[in-house]
Amino acid sequence: MPTLFRFLFFCATVAGMIYLTMWSLVVFVEPHEREITVRIPSDQVNPPEEPAGQ
């Protein structure tokens, strides 16, 4: 039984470290807002129409 407790303690420690890392990123890192421009080719927005006879 001691190996099970050691394994569970190890898993809880790793999960706690991951949680602490995520929490510290949320608290201490501020995202910077900036303008983003994405150019879309006009043929993707308005595809050329095919002739009606085809």
Buried (B, 14 or more C-beta within 10 A) or exposed (E): EEEEEEEEEEEEEEEEEEEEEEEEEEEEEEEEEEEEEEEEEEEEEEEEEEEEEE
